[in-house]
Amino acid sequence: MVAAFEPSLVPGCREALRHCTNLRSFTWIDDGHDTSYDVDLLSYLSILQTLPHLSSLTIRTSSGISEQVWEKLTQLTGLQTVSIWCLHGKPRVLQGWSEKLGDTLTHLELGVSGLSKQHPYCVPATILLSVLSQLPNLKSLRLKGAPSTSIPEILSILPDLKSLDTEYFGSNLRNFYYDSFSPDTPIAALTDLTVRTSSVDVQGPKDLWSWIRKLIPRPSLERLTLNTFSTQGDMEMPRMFLLDLAKVHKGCLKSFMVETVQMTLDDLECLCTIFPLLEEVSCSIGYCLGSEFIGEAIAKARNLRKIKLNVNWSRNPWCMESPTYFTEKEAREWMLRDNSRLRDIAIGQVLYTGQWALKRREDGTSGLEFEVIRDVAITIIHLFEFKRDED
């Protein structure tokens, strides 16, 4: 932040902002533990009110948002994207602002510790639901700290929502929410669902799998992402979850990114068989004797373009030879076999990318050749910015 490292530049920054008449997006990040930067933020907000094309606003603060700043924020209208992340202080979930943004807001991120039951300023789920009900045009919603029991009802009041990123706490879930959706009930047809959760049990939090399925009761899901953490090792996924998921989303699921969730080779083969449109897969394989078994498991995934696996290689006790670990040779074979669209393969920390390239031959002519490039796979873990309070 400019004010923290070079306060003398702040007046110049404000003056420069005034001339940015075509500005579309503004981000404020404040890591301070008090409201000492409120004066600066208020001055910026006053300028933003004069900019006609502003459509996106992000506020990330550790100390919270004061009454004066919030009053100024709620005067901004016409925004399409709003992102509010607060760690401390009185939580803000768009009370008094949502009704002004209802006609335009399509993307919303709320990372508010106050949604936790143990927070001194805990926000009741009823207030969150009331606020979201005033934003009927939302297409994308990311929530940190929202009660798991409130998510199904949120989907029923936001029927146009396409993307949801939320947490699962797995406590005190009520069957009322599970059985409340009749075939005629309006509910969001999610195409992109991200769930973040943790557990002390490798089986996952209680009711996690049935809870996920209840959020997507009708054919629509194209991308499923599951970010998990278990103190006992990689979380395991039951086969029945895959089978139940396929009953509804067989004809639309393209991306299955479960990262550290552990699956067997049979599970992987099942996944690649029952979802014919699958283009992207990421998971952990708990037991594998050699890369040829992985190749067999994914052979039926004709539309697969990217795969990322964390593999626990195991040695066959009846074989004196070491297991065949993944090499460029196997990568090339997988990419070039009949009807294969596979081009990106990451096994552990090694990434192989295949592509057709124009090469000059020794005789002076040119032609297309398939090349495989070996690189280091980069794992990007998307975490919420703030540590969740204990429920």
N, C-alpha and C positions, 0 to 999 in steps of 0.2 A: 504494500500500500504506500502510495506516495507520501501521505501525511506522516507516516511513521519513520521513513528514512530520509526524506528531504522536504520538510514542511515549507520551505521557501518556494517550492514549485507548485504548490496548491493553487494560488491565484492564477497562475498561467494555465493550469489545467482547466480551471473553471472557464476562463476566457476562451480557450480552445474549444471546449465543449459547446459553448454558445454558437460557434460557427459551424458545428456539425449538423446542419439542417436536414441532412438525409440519414441521420443515425437511426438504425433499426434495433440495435440491441445494446443494453447497458448492464454491467456486472459490478457489484460492490462486494468486496471481501474484507471482513474486519475480524482479526484474531485477538482483539483486545478483550480485557475482562471488565470493562466498565463502559460508560456511555460518553467517553471523552471525544469520540469522533463524530458524535451526533451533529455538531455544528457543520462539519464538512459535508456529511451526508445530506443534511437538510438543504444546504446550498446547491448541491448537485441535483437534488430532486426538484428544486424550484426551476432549475434550467431545463430539466427533462420535460416539465410541463409545457414548455414553449416549443418543443420539437415535434413537428406534426407527424413524422413517420415512425416514431418509436413503437415497436410491437413486441419486444421481448425484454423482460426485466428479471435479473437474478440478484438476490440478497443473501449472503452467507455471513453469519455473525455468531461469535461465541457468546457475547454478553447479552444477546437478546435485542429486541426492537422496542424502543421507548414509545411512550404515548405520543410525543410530539412527532416522531418520525412516522409512526403508524398513521397518524392523522394526515400527514402529508402524502404518504403512499396511497391512501384510499382516494385521493383526489385525481390520481392517474386513471384514465379510461382508455378504451380502445385497444388494450393489450391482447395479444394472441397467446403469449407464453409468459408464465410467471413461475419463478422458482424461489421458494423461501426455505432457508435452512437455519434453524436456531438451536443452540445447545442449552443456553441458560436463559433465565428471565421469563417473563410472561409469554406463553406461547401465542402465536398468531396463526389462525387457520382461516383467514380471509373474512372474519366477521366484520360486517359493515362495508366490505369491499366487493364481495362476490356478486351482489345484485347489480353493481355497476359494470361488472365484467361479463355478465351472463350472455350478452349478444355476440361477444368477440372471442372469449377465451377458449382455446382448443387444447392447450398443453399446460399441465399443472404439476409441479413438484412441491410436496410439503414434507420437510424433514424437521419434525418438531418433537423434542423430547417430552413436551407436556402432554402428548397423547398417551404416555405411559401412566399406568395406574398409580405408581409410586411417586410421580412428579408432584411437587408442592402445588403446582398450578394445573393439575390434571384437567384436560379437556374431555368432557363427556362425549361418548360416541354420538349422542343425539345432536350435538352442536355440529360435529363434523358432517353428519348426514344432512343437516339443515343447510349448511354452507354449500355442499356439493349439489344439492337439489336445485340450486339457483344457477348452476353452470351446465345447462342441458347440451351445449355444443362441444363438451370435452371429448377429444379423441384419444388423448394420452394422459395417463395419471400415474404418478410415482409417489408412494406414501412410505414414510418411515415412522414406525411407532403406532400405526392404526391397529385397533383390536381386530384379531382374526375373525371374530364373530360378526363384525360390521361389514366385511368385504362383500359377502353375497348381497346384502341389502344395497350397498353402494352400486353394484352392478345393475340392480333393478331400477335405480333412479337415474342411471346414466346409460340409456339404451344405445347411444351412438358411440360409446367408448370402444376403441380398437386395441389399445395397448395399456397393460397394467403391470406395474412393478411394485411389489409389496412384500411384507414380511409375514411369516407364520410363527405364532407363538405357541400354539397347541395347548391352550388352557381354557377350560370351561366352555367348550364349544357346545352349542345347543342344537338339538335335532330340529328345532323349529326352522332354523335357517336352511338346513339340509333338504327338508321336504317341502319348502315353501314355493318352489317353482313348478307350476303346472305348465303343460305344453303351450298354453296361451299367454303365460306371463311374459311381459316385455323384459328382456334382459340383454345386456351387452353381448354382442357376438365377438369375443376377443380373437384377434389374429396373432397377438404377441403377448405372452404371459411370462413374467419373471417372478420367481418366488425365492426369498432368502430365509434361511432357517438354520438352527443349530440344535444339537441334541447330545445327551450323554449316552444314547443308545444307537448302535449301528443300524437298527431297524427304522430309525427316524422318529420324529415327534409323533405322538399319538394322533391318529386320524389324518395325518398329512396327505396321504394319497387319495383318500376319499374326498377330502376338502378341495384338493386341486381339481378333481373331476367335477365336483359340484359347481365350480366357477365356470366351466366350459361345457354345459349340458347339450349344446347343439353344434353341428358341424360348422367350424369356422377357424380353428386354431392352425396357424402356419408355423409358429415358432414357440417352442417351450424351452425356457432357461431355468435351471435350478441351481442356486448357489448354496451349498450346505457346509456345515462343519460339525464333526462329531468328535468328542474327546476319546472315544474308544476305537477310532480308525474311520476309514471311509464308510459312509452310509450306504446301505444296501437297498436296492429297488426290487420290490416284489414283481414277479412275472405277471401276476394278475393285473397290475396297474397298466402294463403295456397292452394287454389284451382288451381291457375295458376301454382304454384310450382309443384303440383302433376301431372299436365298434362305432364310435362317433366321428373320429377325425381321420379315418383311413384315407379319405380322398383329398385331404388338404394339408396335412402336416409335412413341412419341408425341412425344418431345423429342429434338432433334438440335442440341446446343449445342457448336459447334466454334470459336466466337469468332474468333480471328485466323487460322484455317486458310483458305487461299485456294481458292475454287471458281470455276468458270466459270458463266455463265448456263445453259449446257446441263447442267452438273452439278446446278445448283439445280432445273432443270425435272425432271431425272431423279429427284432426291430426292423432290420433291413428287408424282411420279407413282407411284413404286414402293412408297411407304409411305402407304397410304390413311388411316391413323389419325393422321398427323402433326398435332400441335397447336402445336408451338413450334420455331422454327428460328433459329439464330444462326450467321453465318459472314461471311467477307469475299468480295467480288466483285472480281476482278482487272481486269475490263475491261467497261465498260458505256457505251453511247452515249446512253441516255436511260431514264427511269423506266418508259416503256411496255414496254420489253423485260423488266424485272423483273416487271411485272404479268402479262405473258404466261407467264413462267417459273413463277409460283406459282399460276396460274389453276386447275390441277387439284387443288390441296390444299384439298379441301372442308371439312376439319376444322381447318384452320389458324386459330389464335387470336392468336398472337404471332409477330412476325418482327423480327429485329434484324440489320441488314446494315451493314458498312463497305464503301462502294463507291468504287472508283477510276473516277471519271467520265472518259470519253474523248471527244474531239471528232472528229466525222466529217470527214475532210479534204476530202470532196466537197460538204460542206454549209457555207454561209456563216453559218447561224444557230448560236447557242450551243446546247449540249445541254439538253434539258428536265430540269432537276433536280427533285427530289421536292418537291411542294407539298401544301397541304391539299386541293386539288382532287383530286389523284390518290389521296390517302389515303381520301377520302370514296368515291370510285368503287370502290376495291378493297373497302372494307368493305360497301358496299351492293349489289354485284353479286349475281346469283342464286346462292343456296346458300352464300354466304360467311358465315363465322363470325369473320372477322378483326376484331379490335378494338384491337390494340396494334401500331403500326408505328414502328420506330426506324430511321432512315436516317442514318448518321453520328451527329452530336450532336443531332439533332432527333427528338423523340418525338411521335407523334400517337396520341391515345386517343379512341375513338369510343364513344358510349353513347346510349341512348334516354332522353330527359328530358321531364318534364311541363312544358309551356310554356303561359303565358297569352297568348292571342291578343288582337289589338286590339279584337275585338268582345266581349270579356269572357269568352269560352269558353276551355276548357283542352283541350289535346291533346298527344299524344306527338310529339316531333320528334327527329330524329337530329342530335346535335351532335358536332363534332370539336374536341378541345382540343389545342393545340400547346404542347409543353413541351420542356425540355432533357433528353435521355437521360442517365442516370447509369450509368456503367460500374463495376460492382463486380468487382474482380479478387480471387479467392480464392487466396491464396498460402500456402505452408507458412510457419510462423512463423520457421523458422530456415534459414539458408543451408546447402545441402548441401555436405558435404566432397567434394572431387574424388575420383573412384574411381581 
